[in-house]
């Protein structure tokens, strides 16, 4: 889960976890801007370090490295 924690640090986000299993962690990333809280649902694969952000019914998958830096992205529509 280290890369996810680092990603949050780089993007000034907090984790609000809703659940986890052996491979996947899911919940919300919480951003505070201008005294307003914005949340973005996510899933994080702890084995592959893929972070999937969900916005307006669309998924955006980011590949993280060990320091939480985005190395590649791929956009997919939710089915």
N, C-alpha and C positions, 0 to 999 in steps of 0.2 A: 504494500500500500504506500510505500515511500514515494514513488513517482507522483502519485495523486496528491499527497501532502505538499510536495515541492511545487507542483502545478498551482495549487491553491495559494501558496506563498507568493509566487511570481505574479499572480493575477488578483491579489488582495481579496481572496474569497475564503469563506469558512465552509466547512463540511457539515451538512445536516444529514446524517445517515438514517436510512429507513430500513435497511436490511442488508444481509450478506449471506453468502454460502461459501463453499470452499474456493470457488473461482471468481465470483462476481460480487462487487459491492455496489449498492445503488442508493440514491437519495437526491439531495439538492445541493447545488453550489449556491451559497448566499453571498451576494455582493451588496455592500452598503455604499450608496452614492447620494450625496446631498441629503443626508439624513433619511433616505428611503432605502428600504430593503428590497432587493430584486432576487428572485430565486430562479435557478435553471436546473431542471431535472437532469440526472446523469446516471450512467452505468460505467463501472470500471472493471476491466478484466485484469485480475492480479497476475495472471500467468503471461499474458501477451503485452501488458501495459497499454491496452487500447482504452481510451476514454471516449465514450459516446455521449454527446450532448444532445438533448432533445428540446426542440423549439418549434412551436406551431405545427406539430405533427410531423416534423422532419427530423431525421437523425444526422448528426455530423460526427464522424469518427476521427479522432486524433490519435496518432501514434506517438507515445511519449518515450523519452529515453530515461535512464536511471535517475536523472536530476529533474525530471518533470518538464523538460523542454520538448515542444512539439517538433517532431521530425518529419511527419507526413500527415496529410488529411485526405479524407474520402467522404463525399456526401452521398447519402442514401435516403430515399423516401421511406417512411414508415408504411408497412403493409398491414 
